[in-house]
Amino acid sequence: MKLALAILVFLVFGAAIGGGILMLMHGSPWLFIVGLGAFLGTFCKYGCASQ
């Protein structure tokens, strides 16, 4: 179950960053900045945490 949730979260972040790149090409960088910030923040909190 944890694997399925991890895949779902990764797909949501990927969609946000992908949509942000498309909006960035049209002059609006906000979705890209927010999506990338959320991804990096989550990665730093859970991916790089000492166990």
mmCIF file of the N, C-alpha and C atoms, coordinates in Angstrom:
data_MODEL
# 
_entry.id   MODEL 
# 
loop_
_atom_site.group_PDB 
_atom_site.id 
_atom_site.type_symbol 
_atom_site.label_atom_id 
_atom_site.label_alt_id 
_atom_site.label_comp_id 
_atom_site.label_asym_id 
_atom_site.label_entity_id 
_atom_site.label_seq_id 
_atom_site.pdbx_PDB_ins_code 
_atom_site.Cartn_x 
_atom_site.Cartn_y 
_atom_site.Cartn_z 
_atom_site.occupancy 
_atom_site.B_iso_or_equiv 
_atom_site.pdbx_formal_charge 
_atom_site.auth_seq_id 
_atom_site.auth_comp_id 
_atom_site.auth_asym_id 
_atom_site.auth_atom_id 
_atom_site.pdbx_PDB_model_num 
ATOM 1   N N  . MET A 1 1  ? 0.823  -1.197 0.000   1.00 0.00 ? 1  MET A N  1 
ATOM 2   C CA . MET A 1 1  ? 0.000  0.000  0.000   1.00 0.00 ? 1  MET A CA 1 
ATOM 3   C C  . MET A 1 1  ? 0.865  1.257  0.000   1.00 0.00 ? 1  MET A C  1 
ATOM 4   N N  . LYS A 1 2  ? 1.973  1.208  0.764   1.00 0.00 ? 2  LYS A N  1 
ATOM 5   C CA . LYS A 1 2  ? 2.854  2.375  0.802   1.00 0.00 ? 2  LYS A CA 1 
ATOM 6   C C  . LYS A 1 2  ? 3.472  2.643  -0.567  1.00 0.00 ? 2  LYS A C  1 
ATOM 7   N N  . LEU A 1 3  ? 3.769  1.581  -1.303  1.00 0.00 ? 3  LEU A N  1 
ATOM 8   C CA . LEU A 1 3  ? 4.339  1.758  -2.638  1.00 0.00 ? 3  LEU A CA 1 
ATOM 9   C C  . LEU A 1 3  ? 3.334  2.446  -3.561  1.00 0.00 ? 3  LEU A C  1 
ATOM 10  N N  . ALA A 1 4  ? 2.073  2.037  -3.484  1.00 0.00 ? 4  ALA A N  1 
ATOM 11  C CA . ALA A 1 4  ? 1.044  2.649  -4.331  1.00 0.00 ? 4  ALA A CA 1 
ATOM 12  C C  . ALA A 1 4  ? 0.869  4.121  -3.983  1.00 0.00 ? 4  ALA A C  1 
ATOM 13  N N  . LEU A 1 5  ? 0.887  4.466  -2.710  1.00 0.00 ? 5  LEU A N  1 
ATOM 14  C CA . LEU A 1 5  ? 0.761  5.864  -2.303  1.00 0.00 ? 5  LEU A CA 1 
ATOM 15  C C  . LEU A 1 5  ? 1.984  6.679  -2.735  1.00 0.00 ? 5  LEU A C  1 
ATOM 16  N N  . ALA A 1 6  ? 3.170  6.075  -2.648  1.00 0.00 ? 6  ALA A N  1 
ATOM 17  C CA . ALA A 1 6  ? 4.378  6.764  -3.087  1.00 0.00 ? 6  ALA A CA 1 
ATOM 18  C C  . ALA A 1 6  ? 4.330  7.041  -4.593  1.00 0.00 ? 6  ALA A C  1 
ATOM 19  N N  . ILE A 1 7  ? 3.841  6.074  -5.358  1.00 0.00 ? 7  ILE A N  1 
ATOM 20  C CA . ILE A 1 7  ? 3.712  6.265  -6.803  1.00 0.00 ? 7  ILE A CA 1 
ATOM 21  C C  . ILE A 1 7  ? 2.686  7.353  -7.104  1.00 0.00 ? 7  ILE A C  1 
ATOM 22  N N  . LEU A 1 8  ? 1.577  7.359  -6.374  1.00 0.00 ? 8  LEU A N  1 
ATOM 23  C CA . LEU A 1 8  ? 0.544  8.371  -6.566  1.00 0.00 ? 8  LEU A CA 1 
ATOM 24  C C  . LEU A 1 8  ? 1.081  9.771  -6.267  1.00 0.00 ? 8  LEU A C  1 
ATOM 25  N N  . VAL A 1 9  ? 1.808  9.912  -5.184  1.00 0.00 ? 9  VAL A N  1 
ATOM 26  C CA . VAL A 1 9  ? 2.378  11.217 -4.825  1.00 0.00 ? 9  VAL A CA 1 
ATOM 27  C C  . VAL A 1 9  ? 3.383  11.663 -5.879  1.00 0.00 ? 9  VAL A C  1 
ATOM 28  N N  . PHE A 1 10 ? 4.206  10.745 -6.360  1.00 0.00 ? 10 PHE A N  1 
ATOM 29  C CA . PHE A 1 10 ? 5.182  11.072 -7.396  1.00 0.00 ? 10 PHE A CA 1 
ATOM 30  C C  . PHE A 1 10 ? 4.485  11.520 -8.676  1.00 0.00 ? 10 PHE A C  1 
ATOM 31  N N  . LEU A 1 11 ? 3.393  10.861 -9.043  1.00 0.00 ? 11 LEU A N  1 
ATOM 32  C CA . LEU A 1 11 ? 2.649  11.245 -10.242 1.00 0.00 ? 11 LEU A CA 1 
ATOM 33  C C  . LEU A 1 11 ? 2.004  12.623 -10.083 1.00 0.00 ? 11 LEU A C  1 
ATOM 34  N N  . VAL A 1 12 ? 1.505  12.922 -8.882  1.00 0.00 ? 12 VAL A N  1 
ATOM 35  C CA . VAL A 1 12 ? 0.913  14.244 -8.634  1.00 0.00 ? 12 VAL A CA 1 
ATOM 36  C C  . VAL A 1 12 ? 1.975  15.325 -8.747  1.00 0.00 ? 12 VAL A C  1 
ATOM 37  N N  . PHE A 1 13 ? 3.139  15.089 -8.141  1.00 0.00 ? 13 PHE A N  1 
ATOM 38  C CA . PHE A 1 13 ? 4.227  16.062 -8.257  1.00 0.00 ? 13 PHE A CA 1 
ATOM 39  C C  . PHE A 1 13 ? 4.681  16.199 -9.708  1.00 0.00 ? 13 PHE A C  1 
ATOM 40  N N  . GLY A 1 14 ? 4.758  15.084 -10.420 1.00 0.00 ? 14 GLY A N  1 
ATOM 41  C CA . GLY A 1 14 ? 5.145  15.131 -11.829 1.00 0.00 ? 14 GLY A CA 1 
ATOM 42  C C  . GLY A 1 14 ? 4.159  15.913 -12.676 1.00 0.00 ? 14 GLY A C  1 
ATOM 43  N N  . ALA A 1 15 ? 2.875  15.736 -12.403 1.00 0.00 ? 15 ALA A N  1 
ATOM 44  C CA . ALA A 1 15 ? 1.855  16.477 -13.139 1.00 0.00 ? 15 ALA A CA 1 
ATOM 45  C C  . ALA A 1 15 ? 1.936  17.971 -12.829 1.00 0.00 ? 15 ALA A C  1 
ATOM 46  N N  . ALA A 1 16 ? 2.163  18.306 -11.559 1.00 0.00 ? 16 ALA A N  1 
ATOM 47  C CA . ALA A 1 16 ? 2.267  19.717 -11.179 1.00 0.00 ? 16 ALA A CA 1 
ATOM 48  C C  . ALA A 1 16 ? 3.489  20.366 -11.827 1.00 0.00 ? 16 ALA A C  1 
ATOM 49  N N  . ILE A 1 17 ? 4.611  19.679 -11.795 1.00 0.00 ? 17 ILE A N  1 
ATOM 50  C CA . ILE A 1 17 ? 5.830  20.239 -12.390 1.00 0.00 ? 17 ILE A CA 1 
ATOM 51  C C  . ILE A 1 17 ? 5.699  20.283 -13.915 1.00 0.00 ? 17 ILE A C  1 
ATOM 52  N N  . GLY A 1 18 ? 5.124  19.241 -14.520 1.00 0.00 ? 18 GLY A N  1 
ATOM 53  C CA . GLY A 1 18 ? 4.927  19.237 -15.973 1.00 0.00 ? 18 GLY A CA 1 
ATOM 54  C C  . GLY A 1 18 ? 3.982  20.343 -16.426 1.00 0.00 ? 18 GLY A C  1 
ATOM 55  N N  . GLY A 1 19 ? 2.877  20.501 -15.709 1.00 0.00 ? 19 GLY A N  1 
ATOM 56  C CA . GLY A 1 19 ? 1.967  21.596 -16.020 1.00 0.00 ? 19 GLY A CA 1 
ATOM 57  C C  . GLY A 1 19 ? 2.614  22.949 -15.777 1.00 0.00 ? 19 GLY A C  1 
ATOM 58  N N  . GLY A 1 20 ? 3.464  23.004 -14.750 1.00 0.00 ? 20 GLY A N  1 
ATOM 59  C CA . GLY A 1 20 ? 4.194  24.243 -14.465 1.00 0.00 ? 20 GLY A CA 1 
ATOM 60  C C  . GLY A 1 20 ? 5.159  24.607 -15.574 1.00 0.00 ? 20 GLY A C  1 
ATOM 61  N N  . ILE A 1 21 ? 5.788  23.608 -16.179 1.00 0.00 ? 21 ILE A N  1 
ATOM 62  C CA . ILE A 1 21 ? 6.700  23.876 -17.296 1.00 0.00 ? 21 ILE A CA 1 
ATOM 63  C C  . ILE A 1 21 ? 5.917  24.437 -18.483 1.00 0.00 ? 21 ILE A C  1 
ATOM 64  N N  . LEU A 1 22 ? 4.738  23.861 -18.745 1.00 0.00 ? 22 LEU A N  1 
ATOM 65  C CA . LEU A 1 22 ? 3.917  24.376 -19.842 1.00 0.00 ? 22 LEU A CA 1 
ATOM 66  C C  . LEU A 1 22 ? 3.481  25.811 -19.572 1.00 0.00 ? 22 LEU A C  1 
ATOM 67  N N  . MET A 1 23 ? 3.066  26.089 -18.337 1.00 0.00 ? 23 MET A N  1 
ATOM 68  C CA . MET A 1 23 ? 2.660  27.451 -17.993 1.00 0.00 ? 23 MET A CA 1 
ATOM 69  C C  . MET A 1 23 ? 3.859  28.399 -17.990 1.00 0.00 ? 23 MET A C  1 
ATOM 70  N N  . LEU A 1 24 ? 5.042  27.875 -17.649 1.00 0.00 ? 24 LEU A N  1 
ATOM 71  C CA . LEU A 1 24 ? 6.266  28.680 -17.674 1.00 0.00 ? 24 LEU A CA 1 
ATOM 72  C C  . LEU A 1 24 ? 6.577  29.152 -19.085 1.00 0.00 ? 24 LEU A C  1 
ATOM 73  N N  . MET A 1 25 ? 6.329  28.300 -20.067 1.00 0.00 ? 25 MET A N  1 
ATOM 74  C CA . MET A 1 25 ? 6.558  28.678 -21.459 1.00 0.00 ? 25 MET A CA 1 
ATOM 75  C C  . MET A 1 25 ? 5.606  29.779 -21.923 1.00 0.00 ? 25 MET A C  1 
ATOM 76  N N  . HIS A 1 26 ? 4.466  29.908 -21.254 1.00 0.00 ? 26 HIS A N  1 
ATOM 77  C CA . HIS A 1 26 ? 3.498  30.945 -21.603 1.00 0.00 ? 26 HIS A CA 1 
ATOM 78  C C  . HIS A 1 26 ? 3.627  32.171 -20.703 1.00 0.00 ? 26 HIS A C  1 
ATOM 79  N N  . GLY A 1 27 ? 4.666  32.199 -19.857 1.00 0.00 ? 27 GLY A N  1 
ATOM 80  C CA . GLY A 1 27 ? 4.952  33.396 -19.085 1.00 0.00 ? 27 GLY A CA 1 
ATOM 81  C C  . GLY A 1 27 ? 4.479  33.397 -17.650 1.00 0.00 ? 27 GLY A C  1 
ATOM 82  N N  . SER A 1 28 ? 3.962  32.293 -17.140 1.00 0.00 ? 28 SER A N  1 
ATOM 83  C CA . SER A 1 28 ? 3.490  32.244 -15.757 1.00 0.00 ? 28 SER A CA 1 
ATOM 84  C C  . SER A 1 28 ? 4.274  31.175 -14.990 1.00 0.00 ? 28 SER A C  1 
ATOM 85  N N  . PRO A 1 29 ? 5.244  31.569 -14.183 1.00 0.00 ? 29 PRO A N  1 
ATOM 86  C CA . PRO A 1 29 ? 6.110  30.588 -13.530 1.00 0.00 ? 29 PRO A CA 1 
ATOM 87  C C  . PRO A 1 29 ? 5.592  30.057 -12.192 1.00 0.00 ? 29 PRO A C  1 
ATOM 88  N N  . TRP A 1 30 ? 4.417  30.481 -11.729 1.00 0.00 ? 30 TRP A N  1 
ATOM 89  C CA . TRP A 1 30 ? 4.017  30.191 -10.351 1.00 0.00 ? 30 TRP A CA 1 
ATOM 90  C C  . TRP A 1 30 ? 3.761  28.720 -10.078 1.00 0.00 ? 30 TRP A C  1 
ATOM 91  N N  . LEU A 1 31 ? 3.090  28.006 -10.965 1.00 0.00 ? 31 LEU A N  1 
ATOM 92  C CA . LEU A 1 31 ? 2.826  26.585 -10.742 1.00 0.00 ? 31 LEU A CA 1 
ATOM 93  C C  . LEU A 1 31 ? 4.126  25.795 -10.724 1.00 0.00 ? 31 LEU A C  1 
ATOM 94  N N  . PHE A 1 32 ? 5.059  26.154 -11.581 1.00 0.00 ? 32 PHE A N  1 
ATOM 95  C CA . PHE A 1 32 ? 6.352  25.475 -11.603 1.00 0.00 ? 32 PHE A CA 1 
ATOM 96  C C  . PHE A 1 32 ? 7.112  25.709 -10.304 1.00 0.00 ? 32 PHE A C  1 
ATOM 97  N N  . ILE A 1 33 ? 7.120  26.938 -9.829  1.00 0.00 ? 33 ILE A N  1 
ATOM 98  C CA . ILE A 1 33 ? 7.838  27.264 -8.589  1.00 0.00 ? 33 ILE A CA 1 
ATOM 99  C C  . ILE A 1 33 ? 7.211  26.542 -7.404  1.00 0.00 ? 33 ILE A C  1 
ATOM 100 N N  . VAL A 1 34 ? 5.889  26.558 -7.318  1.00 0.00 ? 34 VAL A N  1 
ATOM 101 C CA . VAL A 1 34 ? 5.205  25.897 -6.204  1.00 0.00 ? 34 VAL A CA 1 
ATOM 102 C C  . VAL A 1 34 ? 5.389  24.380 -6.272  1.00 0.00 ? 34 VAL A C  1 
ATOM 103 N N  . GLY A 1 35 ? 5.237  23.793 -7.447  1.00 0.00 ? 35 GLY A N  1 
ATOM 104 C CA . GLY A 1 35 ? 5.404  22.349 -7.601  1.00 0.00 ? 35 GLY A CA 1 
ATOM 105 C C  . GLY A 1 35 ? 6.809  21.892 -7.305  1.00 0.00 ? 35 GLY A C  1 
ATOM 106 N N  . LEU A 1 36 ? 7.787  22.624 -7.800  1.00 0.00 ? 36 LEU A N  1 
ATOM 107 C CA . LEU A 1 36 ? 9.176  22.278 -7.548  1.00 0.00 ? 36 LEU A CA 1 
ATOM 108 C C  . LEU A 1 36 ? 9.528  22.473 -6.078  1.00 0.00 ? 36 LEU A C  1 
ATOM 109 N N  . GLY A 1 37 ? 9.024  23.542 -5.483  1.00 0.00 ? 37 GLY A N  1 
ATOM 110 C CA . GLY A 1 37 ? 9.268  23.772 -4.052  1.00 0.00 ? 37 GLY A CA 1 
ATOM 111 C C  . GLY A 1 37 ? 8.655  22.683 -3.191  1.00 0.00 ? 37 GLY A C  1 
ATOM 112 N N  . ALA A 1 38 ? 7.445  22.263 -3.517  1.00 0.00 ? 38 ALA A N  1 
ATOM 113 C CA . ALA A 1 38 ? 6.795  21.187 -2.766  1.00 0.00 ? 38 ALA A CA 1 
ATOM 114 C C  . ALA A 1 38 ? 7.551  19.873 -2.933  1.00 0.00 ? 38 ALA A C  1 
ATOM 115 N N  . PHE A 1 39 ? 7.994  19.588 -4.146  1.00 0.00 ? 39 PHE A N  1 
ATOM 116 C CA . PHE A 1 39 ? 8.743  18.357 -4.390  1.00 0.00 ? 39 PHE A CA 1 
ATOM 117 C C  . PHE A 1 39 ? 10.059 18.360 -3.625  1.00 0.00 ? 39 PHE A C  1 
ATOM 118 N N  . LEU A 1 40 ? 10.812 19.458 -3.723  1.00 0.00 ? 40 LEU A N  1 
ATOM 119 C CA . LEU A 1 40 ? 12.090 19.518 -3.033  1.00 0.00 ? 40 LEU A CA 1 
ATOM 120 C C  . LEU A 1 40 ? 11.922 19.520 -1.515  1.00 0.00 ? 40 LEU A C  1 
ATOM 121 N N  . GLY A 1 41 ? 10.902 20.209 -1.025  1.00 0.00 ? 41 GLY A N  1 
ATOM 122 C CA . GLY A 1 41 ? 10.646 20.212 0.412   1.00 0.00 ? 41 GLY A CA 1 
ATOM 123 C C  . GLY A 1 41 ? 10.294 18.829 0.929   1.00 0.00 ? 41 GLY A C  1 
ATOM 124 N N  . THR A 1 42 ? 9.443  18.125 0.192   1.00 0.00 ? 42 THR A N  1 
ATOM 125 C CA . THR A 1 42 ? 9.072  16.767 0.587   1.00 0.00 ? 42 THR A CA 1 
ATOM 126 C C  . THR A 1 42 ? 10.261 15.831 0.489   1.00 0.00 ? 42 THR A C  1 
ATOM 127 N N  . PHE A 1 43 ? 11.054 15.975 -0.560  1.00 0.00 ? 43 PHE A N  1 
ATOM 128 C CA . PHE A 1 43 ? 12.237 15.131 -0.708  1.00 0.00 ? 43 PHE A CA 1 
ATOM 129 C C  . PHE A 1 43 ? 13.225 15.360 0.421   1.00 0.00 ? 43 PHE A C  1 
ATOM 130 N N  . CYS A 1 44 ? 13.447 16.616 0.780   1.00 0.00 ? 44 CYS A N  1 
ATOM 131 C CA . CYS A 1 44 ? 14.388 16.920 1.865   1.00 0.00 ? 44 CYS A CA 1 
ATOM 132 C C  . CYS A 1 44 ? 13.878 16.393 3.204   1.00 0.00 ? 44 CYS A C  1 
ATOM 133 N N  . LYS A 1 45 ? 12.583 16.484 3.424   1.00 0.00 ? 45 LYS A N  1 
ATOM 134 C CA . LYS A 1 45 ? 12.014 16.051 4.707   1.00 0.00 ? 45 LYS A CA 1 
ATOM 135 C C  . LYS A 1 45 ? 12.007 14.531 4.835   1.00 0.00 ? 45 LYS A C  1 
ATOM 136 N N  . TYR A 1 46 ? 11.554 13.826 3.810   1.00 0.00 ? 46 TYR A N  1 
ATOM 137 C CA . TYR A 1 46 ? 11.384 12.380 3.905   1.00 0.00 ? 46 TYR A CA 1 
ATOM 138 C C  . TYR A 1 46 ? 12.481 11.576 3.215   1.00 0.00 ? 46 TYR A C  1 
ATOM 139 N N  . GLY A 1 47 ? 13.071 12.126 2.180   1.00 0.00 ? 47 GLY A N  1 
ATOM 140 C CA . GLY A 1 47 ? 14.069 11.378 1.432   1.00 0.00 ? 47 GLY A CA 1 
ATOM 141 C C  . GLY A 1 47 ? 15.469 11.475 2.010   1.00 0.00 ? 47 GLY A C  1 
ATOM 142 N N  . CYS A 1 48 ? 15.770 12.571 2.657   1.00 0.00 ? 48 CYS A N  1 
ATOM 143 C CA . CYS A 1 48 ? 17.119 12.780 3.174   1.00 0.00 ? 48 CYS A CA 1 
ATOM 144 C C  . CYS A 1 48 ? 17.163 12.765 4.702   1.00 0.00 ? 48 CYS A C  1 
ATOM 145 N N  . ALA A 1 49 ? 16.058 12.409 5.347   1.00 0.00 ? 49 ALA A N  1 
ATOM 146 C CA . ALA A 1 49 ? 16.014 12.414 6.806   1.00 0.00 ? 49 ALA A CA 1 
ATOM 147 C C  . ALA A 1 49 ? 16.892 11.288 7.344   1.00 0.00 ? 49 ALA A C  1 
ATOM 148 N N  . SER A 1 50 ? 17.607 11.595 8.402   1.00 0.00 ? 50 SER A N  1 
ATOM 149 C CA . SER A 1 50 ? 18.414 10.545 9.036   1.00 0.00 ? 50 SER A CA 1 
ATOM 150 C C  . SER A 1 50 ? 17.486 9.623  9.813   1.00 0.00 ? 50 SER A C  1 
ATOM 151 N N  . GLN A 1 51 ? 17.807 8.343  9.761   1.00 0.00 ? 51 GLN A N  1 
ATOM 152 C CA . GLN A 1 51 ? 16.916 7.374  10.408  1.00 0.00 ? 51 GLN A CA 1 
ATOM 153 C C  . GLN A 1 51 ? 17.531 6.784  11.634  1.00 0.00 ? 51 GLN A C  1 
# 
